[in-house]
Amino acid sequence: MEELLRMEGISKSFSGVRVLNRVELTVKQGEVHALLGENGAGKSTLIKILGGAYTKDEGTIYIEGNKTEITSVESARSHGIRVIHQELMLIPYMTVAENIFLGQEPKTKRGTVDTAKMNRDTAAFLKEMELDIQPDEQVGRLNIAKQQMVEIARAISFGAKIIVMDEPTSSLTDTEVEVLFKAIRRLKEKGVGIIYISHRMSELDEIADRITVMRDGEYIATVVTKDTTHDHLVSLMVGRSLGDLYDKHNHSGEETVLSVHHLAAGKEVRDVSFELKKGEVLGFSGLVGSGRSETMEALFGLRRKDSGEILVNGKKVQIKNVKDAMNCGLGLVPEDRKKEGIFAVQGIRFNTTIEVLDQFLKGGTYSREKEISLIRTYVDQVMETKYAGIEQPIGRLSGGNQQKVIISRWLLATEKILILDEPTRGIDVKTKADIYHLIDRLTAEGLSVIFISSEMPELINMCDRIVVMNHGRTTGVLSREEFTQERIMELSTKEL
């Protein structure tokens, strides 16, 4: 395959601190080239240099063999480079066609926008990509997967030769991921080079041809995907093997801290029963639409319960709202961190202590000293979170550090049961390991954990038992000796 891009010896410093040190990257025509590394490895800085947001201090960039200077976003685009960011850059109140042709609208002889031609050309792009989207649909009404397709179509309309996709599947269902992968394969057939950034190694197995690994701002290695293993990739990223990530010991006791009998809540939760032991990590597995998250919402008072019985420490309880759940000793780290977990413009202090402000009141007097002390204990010492100051807006932290703050919040609020819904989604390997080790430490101290995950290796390595769901019902409960991916999948598709 012909080489589309070569970046050699790329270095970059900010305020005297070198964040990239002689990094290299090559992308071939029709190749999906994954860029892998922890948060802070330098991936974003390298991509911002390629996309024109930053200028390099040292190094050379070649596009189709020609030495090229990229000094701005516009110059990057003029060389056929488009970056599709994790936060999509679409205008929601405009149509699909208007978004695709934004900045390059066709004009009539009178100088007005030729809407008819714009819609015709958009329809042709969408047909070429085999996308079921209409040119005159309002973008804000499309789901995230279709919005990503619009971004891809826009890139192609600008004549993109190299497309960068930053964590493109972080908000997609499994079905939507397949739609995206079909679109990527069609781009490959057209000779477009794709730089694909993701933490999900299972995706790389399916879609990436080669993988470049970065660590601490330096180039580590480039490997052919089919010739490598997850364990090897992890060792390249963090300098230790995959087996060292999971630090799981069995702390499960005989005491039952939570019993749920025949819970039903709308169409999504039809008949769910399970028990949670003290010190146990109880996994929940199931395909998209199985009702796992909805079950936890009902348990936590976020979804109206139609029927069923909930017992905490053997006593029947009524949980009608979040306050009831918290009074029963429950905490919930939600699936969608950005929408449901954080107050993005508020600081770390606010996000950590919002649920437990009453702890800092004594005789009607607020103790800021006590609040800061608890933040230091949980955010700094327990979670080892990296941040500039307690008033730093949480939205400026990495996804992994945001997750650590959310977990700190609920550790402050509960001592009994912590529900973790996809706690490692979209975070780097090192932060995943930190969370795994924390779970093991907390369960050793008697905390019970409900652990929802779509990653089977994670469930198999971290859980004492796994509850499997399908269409809002529990289809089985597996002990550790019964854990296999085949058995979990069998129960995930079992009809009752």
C-alpha positions in Angstrom: 0.0 0.0 0.0 1.2 3.5 -0.8 2.2 5.6 2.2 -0.2 8.5 2.8 1.4 10.0 5.9 4.8 10.0 7.6 5.5 11.9 10.8 9.2 11.8 11.8 10.9 13.1 15.0 7.9 15.1 16.1 8.6 17.0 19.3 6.6 19.6 21.3 7.1 21.5 24.5 4.8 23.7 26.6 6.3 26.1 29.1 9.6 24.3 28.9 8.0 20.9 29.5 8.5 18.4 26.7 5.2 16.5 26.0 6.3 14.9 22.7 9.8 13.6 22.2 10.8 12.5 18.6 7.5 10.7 17.9 6.9 8.9 14.6 3.8 7.7 12.9 3.1 6.3 9.4 -0.3 5.7 7.8 -0.8 3.8 4.5 -3.5 4.2 1.9 -6.6 2.2 2.8 -5.3 1.4 6.3 -6.9 1.7 9.7 -4.0 2.7 12.0 -4.8 2.7 15.7 -3.1 5.0 18.1 -2.9 3.5 21.6 -1.6 4.9 24.9 -2.7 5.9 28.3 -4.1 9.4 29.1 -1.0 11.7 29.0 0.8 9.5 26.5 0.8 12.3 24.0 -1.8 11.0 21.5 -4.0 14.2 21.6 -1.0 16.5 21.2 0.3 14.5 18.2 -3.2 14.6 16.6 -3.5 18.3 17.2 -0.2 18.9 15.4 -1.4 16.8 12.5 -4.8 18.6 12.5 -3.2 22.1 12.7 -4.4 23.1 16.1 -0.7 23.1 17.4 2.5 23.6 15.5 5.4 21.2 16.0 8.7 22.4 17.5 10.8 19.8 15.7 10.3 17.1 13.1 9.0 16.5 9.6 5.6 15.7 8.1 5.3 14.0 4.7 2.0 13.7 2.9 2.0 11.3 -0.1 5.8 11.6 0.0 5.9 15.4 -0.1 7.4 17.4 2.8 4.6 19.5 4.2 4.3 22.3 6.7 1.0 22.3 8.7 0.5 25.6 10.4 -3.2 25.8 10.9 -6.4 23.8 10.8 -7.1 25.3 7.3 -3.7 24.2 6.0 -4.3 20.7 7.4 -7.6 20.5 5.6 -6.1 21.7 2.4 -3.8 18.7 2.6 -6.8 16.3 3.0 -6.6 15.9 6.8 -9.8 15.9 8.8 -10.2 15.3 12.6 -13.5 13.9 13.9 -13.4 14.8 17.6 -15.0 12.8 20.4 -17.3 15.8 21.0 -18.9 16.1 17.5 -18.6 19.5 15.8 -22.1 19.6 14.2 -24.7 22.4 14.4 -27.8 20.7 15.8 -30.5 23.1 14.4 -29.1 22.8 10.8 -29.9 20.0 8.4 -27.6 17.2 7.4 -26.9 18.8 4.0 -26.2 22.2 5.6 -23.7 20.7 8.1 -21.9 18.7 5.4 -21.5 21.7 3.1 -20.9 24.3 5.9 -18.2 26.6 4.5 -18.4 25.2 1.0 -22.0 25.8 0.0 -22.8 25.6 -3.7 -24.2 28.8 -5.1 -26.7 29.7 -7.8 -26.0 32.2 -10.6 -27.6 34.8 -8.4 -25.1 34.1 -5.6 -27.6 32.5 -3.2 -27.1 29.0 -1.6 -28.2 26.3 -4.1 -30.2 24.2 -1.6 -31.4 21.8 -4.3 -27.9 21.0 -5.5 -26.7 20.7 -1.8 -29.4 18.2 -1.1 -28.7 16.2 -4.3 -25.0 16.0 -3.6 -25.6 15.1 0.1 -28.0 12.3 -1.0 -25.2 11.0 -3.3 -22.7 11.0 -0.5 -25.1 9.3 1.9 -26.0 6.7 -0.8 -22.3 6.1 -1.4 -21.8 5.4 2.3 -25.0 3.3 2.4 -26.5 5.5 5.1 -30.2 5.7 5.8 -30.2 9.4 6.5 -32.2 12.1 4.6 -30.4 15.3 3.5 -33.1 17.6 5.0 -33.2 15.9 8.4 -32.3 18.1 11.3 -29.0 16.9 12.8 -30.0 17.4 16.4 -32.8 14.8 15.9 -30.3 12.1 14.8 -28.8 9.6 17.3 -25.0 9.8 18.0 -24.2 7.1 15.6 -25.9 8.8 12.7 -24.3 12.1 13.7 -20.9 10.5 13.4 -21.9 9.3 9.9 -22.7 12.9 9.0 -19.2 13.9 10.3 -17.6 11.2 8.1 -19.7 12.3 5.1 -18.6 15.9 5.6 -14.9 14.8 5.8 -15.3 12.9 2.5 -17.1 15.9 0.9 -14.0 18.0 1.6 -11.9 15.4 -0.2 -10.3 14.0 3.0 -7.4 11.5 2.4 -6.6 11.0 6.1 -9.4 11.0 8.8 -8.7 10.9 12.5 -11.4 9.4 14.7 -11.0 10.1 18.4 -12.8 7.5 20.6 -15.6 7.2 18.0 -17.5 4.4 19.8 -17.5 5.8 23.3 -21.2 6.6 23.2 -22.4 3.9 20.8 -24.3 0.7 21.3 -22.9 -2.6 19.8 -25.3 -2.3 16.8 -24.2 1.3 16.2 -20.6 0.3 16.4 -21.2 -2.2 13.6 -22.7 0.6 11.5 -19.6 2.7 12.1 -17.3 -0.2 11.2 -19.1 -0.8 8.0 -18.6 2.9 7.1 -14.9 2.6 8.0 -14.4 -0.4 5.8 -16.0 1.5 2.9 -13.5 4.3 3.5 -10.7 1.8 3.4 -11.9 0.5 0.0 -11.7 4.1 -1.3 -8.1 4.4 -0.2 -8.7 6.7 2.8 -6.3 6.4 5.7 -7.9 6.2 9.1 -6.1 7.1 12.4 -8.3 5.4 15.0 -7.9 6.3 18.7 -9.5 4.0 21.2 -9.0 2.3 24.6 -11.1 -0.7 23.6 -8.7 -3.4 22.5 -11.4 -5.7 21.3 -12.4 -3.1 18.7 -8.8 -2.9 17.5 -8.8 -6.6 16.9 -11.7 -6.1 14.5 -11.0 -2.9 12.7 -7.2 -1.9 13.0 -4.5 -3.1 10.5 -1.6 -1.7 12.6 -1.2 -0.2 16.0 1.2 2.4 17.2 1.8 2.6 20.9 2.9 5.8 22.8 4.0 6.2 26.4 5.0 9.4 28.3 5.2 11.4 25.1 7.4 9.0 23.2 7.0 6.5 20.4 7.3 2.9 21.7 6.4 0.6 18.8 4.3 -0.1 15.8 2.8 -3.6 15.5 0.6 -5.5 13.1 -2.7 -6.2 14.8 -3.1 -9.8 13.8 0.5 -10.6 15.0 0.1 -9.2 18.5 -1.9 -9.8 21.7 -3.7 -7.7 24.3 -1.1 -8.7 26.9 1.7 -7.5 24.6 -0.1 -4.2 23.9 -0.7 -3.5 27.6 3.0 -4.2 28.4 4.0 -1.7 25.7 1.6 0.9 27.1 2.3 0.6 30.8 5.3 -1.6 31.2 3.4 -4.5 32.8 1.3 -7.4 31.7 -2.5 -7.7 31.4 -2.6 -10.3 34.1 -1.2 -7.7 36.6 -4.2 -5.4 35.9 -6.6 -7.4 37.9 -5.9 -7.7 41.6 -8.9 -9.7 42.6 -9.3 -11.7 45.9 -12.4 -13.3 47.2 -13.7 -11.2 50.1 -17.3 -12.4 49.8 -18.9 -13.4 53.1 -22.1 -15.3 54.0 -24.1 -12.2 55.1 -26.6 -11.0 52.6 -26.7 -7.2 52.4 -29.2 -6.8 49.6 -32.0 -9.1 48.3 -34.1 -8.2 45.2 -37.2 -10.4 44.5 -39.1 -10.1 41.2 -38.4 -6.5 40.6 -40.4 -4.9 37.7 -40.2 -1.3 36.4 -41.8 -0.6 33.0 -41.0 -2.5 29.8 -37.2 -2.5 30.5 -37.3 -4.3 33.8 -39.8 -7.2 33.9 -38.6 -9.8 36.5 -35.3 -9.4 38.2 -34.1 -11.3 41.3 -30.7 -11.5 42.9 -28.8 -11.4 46.2 -25.6 -9.5 47.1 -23.3 -10.7 49.9 -21.1 -8.5 52.1 -17.7 -7.9 50.5 -18.9 -9.4 47.2 -18.3 -8.1 43.6 -21.5 -9.1 41.8 -21.3 -8.6 38.1 -24.2 -7.9 35.7 -23.9 -9.0 32.1 -26.3 -8.7 29.2 -26.6 -7.5 25.6 -27.9 -4.0 24.7 -31.5 -3.7 25.8 -31.1 -6.4 28.5 -32.2 -3.9 31.2 -29.1 -3.9 33.4 -28.8 -0.1 33.8 -32.6 0.3 34.1 -32.6 -2.3 36.9 -30.1 -0.3 38.8 -32.1 2.9 38.2 -35.1 1.3 39.7 -33.1 0.0 42.7 -31.6 3.5 43.2 -35.0 5.3 43.0 -34.4 6.9 39.6 -37.1 4.8 37.9 -40.6 4.0 39.3 -40.9 0.5 40.5 -44.1 -1.4 39.5 -43.7 -4.4 41.7 -41.2 -6.5 43.6 -39.5 -6.6 46.9 -36.2 -5.1 48.1 -34.5 -6.1 51.4 -31.4 -4.4 52.8 -29.8 -6.4 55.6 -32.9 -8.6 55.8 -35.3 -5.7 56.3 -37.9 -4.8 53.6 -37.4 -1.2 52.4 -39.3 1.2 50.1 -37.0 3.0 47.7 -39.0 5.7 45.9 -36.3 8.2 45.3 -32.5 8.8 45.5 -32.7 10.0 49.1 -34.4 6.7 50.1 -31.6 4.7 48.3 -28.9 6.7 50.0 -30.5 6.2 53.4 -30.4 2.5 52.7 -26.6 2.8 52.1 -26.6 2.6 48.3 -24.5 4.7 45.9 -24.6 4.7 42.1 -21.8 5.7 39.6 -23.9 6.1 36.4 -23.2 4.7 33.0 -23.1 8.1 31.2 -20.4 10.0 33.1 -20.8 13.2 31.2 -24.6 13.5 31.2 -25.5 12.0 34.5 -22.3 11.9 36.7 -20.6 15.3 36.6 -21.4 19.0 36.9 -18.9 19.9 34.2 -18.4 23.6 34.9 -18.3 23.1 38.6 -15.1 22.4 40.5 -13.8 19.1 42.0 -14.8 20.2 45.5 -18.5 20.7 44.4 -18.5 17.5 42.5 -17.0 15.5 45.3 -19.1 16.7 48.2 -22.5 17.6 46.7 -24.2 14.6 48.1 -22.8 14.9 51.7 -22.9 18.6 52.5 -24.7 17.9 55.7 -21.5 16.2 57.0 -19.8 19.6 57.2 -22.5 21.4 59.2 -22.2 21.5 63.0 -24.6 23.7 65.0 -25.6 25.5 61.8 -21.9 26.3 61.0 -20.3 25.1 57.8 -16.8 23.6 58.2 -14.8 24.2 55.0 -11.7 22.7 56.7 -13.5 19.4 57.3 -14.8 19.4 53.7 -11.3 20.0 52.3 -9.8 17.3 54.6 -12.3 14.7 53.3 -11.6 15.7 49.7 -7.9 15.3 50.3 -8.5 11.9 51.9 -10.7 10.4 49.1 -9.8 12.3 45.9 -6.0 12.4 46.6 -5.2 9.4 48.8 -7.9 6.8 48.0 -8.4 7.5 44.3 -4.9 9.1 43.5 -6.6 11.6 41.2 -4.5 14.1 39.2 -5.8 17.7 39.3 -4.5 21.3 39.6 -6.7 22.4 42.5 -10.0 21.6 44.2 -11.8 24.4 42.4 -10.6 23.2 38.9 -13.7 22.5 36.7 -14.1 18.8 36.6 -14.9 19.0 32.8 -11.2 19.9 32.3 -10.0 16.6 33.8 -9.4 13.4 31.7 -12.2 10.9 31.6 -10.4 8.6 34.0 -9.9 11.4 36.6 -13.5 12.5 36.3 -14.5 8.9 37.1 -12.3 8.9 40.1 -14.0 12.0 41.4 -17.4 10.5 40.9 -16.4 7.3 42.8 -14.9 9.5 45.6 -18.3 11.2 45.9 -20.2 8.0 46.4 -17.5 6.6 48.7 -18.2 9.6 50.9 -21.9 9.0 50.8 -22.1 5.2 51.3 -20.5 2.5 53.4 -22.5 -0.5 52.3 -23.3 -0.9 48.6 -21.8 0.7 45.6 -23.3 0.3 42.1 -20.7 0.8 39.3 -22.3 1.0 35.9 -19.6 0.7 33.1 -17.0 2.3 35.4 -14.1 1.8 33.1 -15.7 2.8 29.8 -13.6 5.3 27.9 -10.7 5.4 30.3 -7.0 4.4 29.9 -5.5 1.1 31.1 -3.7 2.5 34.1 -6.8 4.2 35.5 -8.7 0.9 34.9 -6.1 -0.9 37.0 -6.4 1.8 39.7 -10.2 1.2 39.8 -9.8 -2.6 39.9 -7.4 -2.4 42.8 -9.6 0.1 44.6 -12.6 -2.3 44.3 -10.5 -5.2 45.7 -9.4 -3.0 48.6 -12.9 -1.7 49.4 -14.5 -5.1 49.3 -11.8 -6.3 51.7 -13.1 -3.6 54.1 -16.7 -4.9 53.8 -18.1 -2.8 51.0 -20.3 -4.7 48.5 -20.1 -3.8 44.8 -22.5 -4.3 41.9 -20.4 -4.2 38.8 -22.0 -3.7 35.3 -19.8 -4.1 32.3 -20.0 -4.9 28.6 -16.4 -6.3 28.6 -16.5 -10.0 29.5 -12.8 -10.3 30.4 -13.4 -7.5 33.0 -16.4 -9.3 34.5 -14.7 -12.7 34.5 -11.6 -11.4 36.2 -13.2 -9.0 38.7 -16.4 -10.7 39.9 -17.3 -13.3 42.5 -20.6 -14.1 40.7 -22.3 -12.8 37.6 -26.0 -12.2 37.1 -27.0 -12.5 33.4 -30.0 -10.6 32.0 -32.0 -10.7 28.8 -35.0 -8.5 27.9 -35.5 -7.3 31.4 -35.3 -10.7 33.1 -32.5 -12.5 35.0 -31.7 -15.6 33.0 -29.0 -17.1 35.3 -26.5 -16.5 38.1 -23.0 -17.9 37.6 -20.5 -18.8 40.2 -16.8 -18.1 39.5 -16.2 -21.8 38.6 -18.8 -21.5 35.9 -17.4 -18.3 34.2 -16.8 -18.7 30.5 -17.6 -16.2 27.7 -19.6 -19.0 25.9 -21.8 -19.6 29.0 -22.4 -15.9 29.6 -23.4 -15.4 25.9 -25.7 -18.4 26.1 -27.6 -16.9 29.0 -27.5 -13.4 27.4 -29.6 -14.8 24.5 -31.8 -17.2 26.5 -35.5 -16.6 26.1 -37.8 -17.1 29.2 
